[in-house]
Amino acid sequence: MNNEYTPDKAFDYDEDFEYEDDEDLDDFDDDLEDDETESFDVCMKKHNTSIHKLRADYKKFSEWYNGMLSEIGCTINKKPVVCRALAQYIDSIGCSEDTAKLWAVCMSDHSDFIFDDDSEPFDEEYVLYNFMLLSDCVEDLMLRLKKEKYYRKTFLSLSENITFCDKPCIDIDLSHFYNTFYEESDPEKDFIMDNLSYVTEKVIRSPELSQIMPVVFTALFIRYPKKMYETQGFEPNFKKLLRHIDYNIESDNGKNIDNFYRQLNMYNTFRTYFSCCDPMLCDAGFAAISNITSCEMIMWEDYPEMIIPIRDEFSYRYFECFPGGYMENPFFTSSKVSLRKLESFESHDEQMPPKCQIIANADRYIREHKDISERYYQLICESETDKCLPLVTEVINNSEIQQDYISPKIVAYAYTSIMTCIMNNISEIIKGEMLDAADKIKEWYYNELT
């Protein structure tokens, strides 16, 4: 083993150190000035509120929030601590409307202002603006928590108990429907019109299938395209048609991702066309017939109207337990590290041969030794994050990091980046605990609804 790093070697900063920069980076404040967001007044008008009502609503929210911290036994308003305390409370005590709301608050992208350092000056407009955005997000997440399992169970019941009746349950202009689909897919086979006519007549005469038509027709043209086009008198088995299929979602083999996008685009076409069907029920159905919604390689932001399961969404969505970013990294705030040089260091390190990479090797070790993250979590609880140096030196001494590559002039950058790895791992651990809590909340809501 190489010579071990010890605390006395930390922050041996060389003021002349600087990797080649791609371009000059502005400070955080300059970046924020370019952020294109609606004004505070416009946001108030959209929410049909006044400054006086907004102040009153925020005061009421703050009182509720502080009360919830007391209820779950959380004595420090740090995001990872609040999230873990909530998850443990739900696991041991159970769920309620208030714990569901606090879960939504913590998981929202707009809750960072709640965890801001109290030492910062109070910016009322900033707080109230974000409070409006948070309120919208919480309302949306609460609805999904309440309905997600109910809709999935409803879809599975519909797909497994298919019946037919003499009269149509819904009216469809078959000619218009065919022409719309023809423009989308350009079918050229002889039997497509006859088969589509027969299947559509069956679907609209089913009390169950007529509720989930976007899913039915997507599955039909994805799973039986050849039979729909080439087989005269094709009669699908609808129960088999809507069975769950697992695809390879871990890697792109050159075909699967294109297939996923084709399915998503087709489903969204039918989802728009059959606007009479409940979109939340149909989205739950689309998620139930395959594992596509669990694929992290999909650009889900291209499908903003589509609601995918909460666990699937947050598996690929970035969840940050440290909303202050680098400003919550004790090495970044206590050393002479500049953001520009730190980003240059991280970029340079990523381009090094694998065995020479500091960050990747540190991250691997931290993920394999969760006690590192748990010990830092305890420092957060005790408000002693300034005592984290032994954790970083332990990572360097025991991981596969080639210590010879940590020259004195980059020690501060290496320590800061390793600390970021620890913080990111805590975020991943806490996110997992919060998603487990979401499953319990959904189960509780489902039992309440049924």
ROMI-377954 format. One record per residue (C-alpha): y, x, z. Coordinates in steps of 0.05 Angstrom, whole numbers, padded with zeros to 5 digits, always signed. Last residue first. Layout:
! residues N
YXZ...
END
This chain:
! residues 450
+00007-01236-00023+00079-01212-00021+00074-01180+00048+00008-01146+00031+00040-01118-00032+00101-01095+00007+00056-01057+00057+00016-01025+00001+00080-01004-00034+00106-00973+00031+00040-00936+00042+00042-00907-00029+00115-00888-00018+00095-00849+00045+00046-00808+00003+00104-00796-00045+00147-00773+00013+00094-00724+00037+00086-00695-00032+00162-00688-00039+00163-00652+00028+00114-00600+00003+00150-00591-00063+00218-00584-00028+00188-00533+00021+00163-00494-00039+00233-00493-00069+00261-00466-00003+00210-00410-00001+00223-00393-00074+00298-00392-00060+00286-00343-00004+00250-00298-00053+00310-00302-00099+00359-00283-00044+00316-00226-00021+00309-00198-00091+00384-00205-00104+00402-00169-00039+00351-00114-00052+00376-00102-00123+00417-00038-00111+00366-00009-00063+00311-00010-00116+00259-00064-00113+00214-00039-00169+00177+00008-00121+00156-00053-00082+00109-00077-00136+00102-00149-00113+00029-00168-00106+00043-00203-00039+00035-00175+00031+00095-00130+00041+00144-00170-00002+00125-00237+00028+00128-00208+00099+00197-00180+00083+00220-00249+00064+00192-00282+00127+00220-00228+00172+00290-00241+00144+00291-00315+00163+00330-00309+00228+00395-00335+00198+00358-00402+00189+00365-00414+00263+00386-00487+00266+00322-00502+00306+00297-00553+00255+00316-00505+00199+00279-00449+00233+00218-00494+00238+00222-00506+00163+00223-00430+00154+00157-00426+00192+00128-00482+00150+00148-00446+00086+00112-00382+00106+00054-00422+00134+00043-00449+00063+00008-00384+00043-00017-00396-00028+00049-00425-00052+00087-00368-00019+00042-00316-00052+00052-00347-00121+00127-00352-00112+00132-00279-00091+00092-00256-00152+00135-00298-00198+00200-00275-00166+00187-00200-00165+00159-00191-00235+00129-00123-00247+00057-00145-00254+00077-00199-00302+00116-00152-00349+00192-00163-00341+00228-00219-00378+00230-00264-00316+00261-00208-00275+00319-00202-00324+00335-00276-00320+00332-00275-00244+00377-00214-00241+00427-00244-00289+00428-00308-00248+00441-00267-00186+00495-00227-00221+00533-00289-00240+00523-00323-00172+00551-00263-00135+00513-00231-00078+00557-00199-00026+00512-00223+00031+00514-00278+00083+00518-00339+00038+00466-00318-00013+00418-00291+00040+00422-00355+00081+00406-00400+00021+00440-00466+00036+00499-00449-00010+00449-00431-00063+00432-00505-00071+00473-00549-00026+00426-00607-00039+00370-00570-00004+00310-00616-00004+00313-00620-00080+00267-00664-00121+00262-00648-00195+00227-00703-00233+00159-00686-00260+00116-00713-00203+00174-00759-00184+00163-00804-00244+00088-00806-00238+00090-00824-00164+00143-00878-00177+00102-00911-00233+00138-00915-00300+00196-00961-00316+00218-00960-00388+00292-00972-00403+00310-00898-00401+00258-00877-00453+00287-00812-00480+00294-00788-00408+00219-00787-00406+00215-00725-00449+00139-00722-00445+00108-00656-00423+00099-00681-00351+00044-00729-00370+00029-00778-00314+00055-00837-00355+00002-00821-00407-00055-00834-00358-00081-00895-00395-00088-00971-00392-00052-00979-00325+00014-00946-00344+00021-00994-00403+00005-01052-00356+00058-01031-00305+00108-01028-00362+00085-01097-00384+00095-01127-00314+00163-01094-00308+00183-01118-00377+00166-01191-00363+00148-01219-00432+00199-01262-00470+00229-01198-00498+00170-01191-00544+00206-01151-00597+00236-01100-00548+00169-01086-00514+00135-01085-00581+00181-01029-00605+00176-00995-00538+00101-00996-00543+00102-00966-00612+00149-00910-00590+00107-00895-00529+00042-00895-00568+00070-00850-00622+00099-00804-00569+00031-00798-00536-00003-00784-00603+00047-00729-00618+00032-00700-00549-00043-00703-00562-00044-00669-00630-00025-00596-00623-00068-00582-00563-00010-00591-00515-00033-00579-00444-00045-00617-00379-00044-00688-00406-00113-00690-00437-00125-00764-00442-00157-00813-00393-00170-00883-00420-00164-00947-00379-00193-01011-00410-00147-01059-00446-00187-01063-00511-00252-01071-00473-00225-01135-00442-00196-01156-00509-00261-01149-00548-00231-01146-00617-00250-01193-00674-00244-01162-00743-00252-01213-00798-00250-01161-00855-00251-01090-00829-00203-01042-00864-00134-01047-00832-00149-01074-00763-00214-01036-00760-00179-00971-00778-00123-00982-00728-00169-00999-00669-00145-00958-00610-00071-00947-00626-00060-01012-00665-00095-01056-00613-00071-01018-00552+00001-01027-00573-00012-01100-00590-00041-01116-00522+00011-01076-00483+00070-01110-00517+00034-01178-00510+00027-01177-00435+00043-01250-00415+00009-01279-00477-00055-01242-00458-00064-01283-00394-00049-01354-00415-00088-01340-00479-00070-01381-00540-00015-01332-00560-00066-01276-00561-00118-01312-00603-00068-01333-00656-00042-01262-00657-00111-01234-00667-00125-01280-00727-00057-01267-00760-00063-01192-00749-00132-01193-00780-00109-01232-00841-00047-01190-00851-00083-01123-00841-00140-01139-00887-00120-01103-00951-00095-01037-00923-00025-01011-00936+00006-01009-00866+00079-00985-00864+00083-00974-00790+00152-00996-00768+00171-01037-00830+00104-01071-00829+00113-01086-00756+00176-01125-00769+00146-01158-00830+00085-01180-00791+00127-01208-00734+00172-01246-00782+00112-01276-00817+00078-01292-00751+00138-01329-00723+00113-01333-00652+00112-01391-00603+00083-01383-00534+00025-01412-00495-00006-01438-00559-00049-01500-00552-00125-01499-00552-00137-01454-00493-00163-01383-00482-00184-01344-00421-00180-01271-00400-00199-01253-00329-00202-01176-00330-00136-01163-00366-00098-01215-00325-00125-01188-00259-00108-01117-00279-00038-01138-00298-00027-01174-00232-00052-01115-00192-00004-01069-00229+00053-01118-00220+00041-01125-00145+00033-01049-00137+00102-01037-00168+00139-01097-00141+00168-01079-00073+00174-01004-00084+00205-01017-00152+00256-01065-00124+00273-01015-00068+00282-00960-00120+00331-01001-00160+00372-01024-00099+00373-00952-00073+00399-00927-00139+00455-00977-00142+00475-00963-00069+00474-00889-00082+00522-00895-00140+00571-00935-00097+00563-00885-00040+00577-00829-00088+00645-00857-00103+00657-00872-00029+00642-00801-00008+00683-00767-00063+00741-00814-00052+00739-00803+00023+00737-00727+00021+00723-00706+00092+00736-00632+00102+00672-00590+00106+00647-00574+00177+00603-00635+00175+00558-00599+00124+00537-00648+00070+00472-00686+00082+00499-00755+00065+00536-00726+00005+00469-00708-00027+00447-00781-00031+00460-00792-00105+00395-00766-00135+00358-00817-00093+00295-00798-00056+00327-00797+00014+00362-00864+00004+00300-00896-00024+00259-00874+00036+00313-00900+00082+00308-00968+00048+00233-00969+00055+00240-00951+00129+00290-01008+00137+00246-01060+00103+00189-01040+00148+00130-00993+00146+00082-00965+00197+00082-00928+00263+00040-00865+00250+00044-00854+00175+00112-00887+00167+00140-00845+00224+00110-00781+00195+00142-00795+00127+00209-00810+00160+00208-00747+00202+00189-00707+00141+00246-00735+00100+00298-00728+00155+00278-00655+00168+00278-00636+00095+00347-00670+00086+00382-00640+00146+00414-00689+00194+00384-00662+00258+00356-00704+00315+00304-00745+00277+00263-00790+00321+00248-00843+00269+00290-00895+00306+00347-00846+00321+00353-00827+00247+00351-00902+00231+00409-00916+00276+00450-00861+00243+00435-00893+00176+00453-00963+00199+00519-00940+00228+00534-00901+00165+00517-00962+00122+00564-01007+00162+00620-00956+00155+00605-00951+00081+00609-01026+00072+00675-01029+00110+00706-00973+00069+00682-01006+00005+00711-01072+00026+00779-01040+00038+00777-00999-00026+00761-01060-00067+00697-01084-00100+00672-01112-00166+00621-01056-00174+00646-01041-00244+00717-01045-00219+00702-00994-00164+00671-00947-00214+00733-00952-00258+00777-00936-00199+00735-00875-00179+00737-00848-00249+00677-00844-00295+00640-00779-00300+00645-00723-00351+00634-00659-00311+00681-00606-00337+00717-00599-00270+00650-00591-00236+00636-00527-00274+00702-00498-00253+00686-00514-00180+00619-00479-00184+00649-00415-00210+00650-00399-00284+00598-00358-00319+00617-00302-00368+00567-00293-00423+00498-00264-00434+00509-00216-00376+00479-00146-00377+00454-00131-00308+00504-00110-00256+00500-00062-00197+00565-00024-00185+00575-00055-00117+00508-00028-00094+00482-00070-00038+00433-00044+00013+00426-00116+00037+00361-00106+00074+00332-00038+00089+00340-00046+00165+00298-00109+00161+00235-00071+00140+00204-00060+00072+00135-00029+00074+00120+00037+00040+00070+00023-00016+00000+00000+00000
END
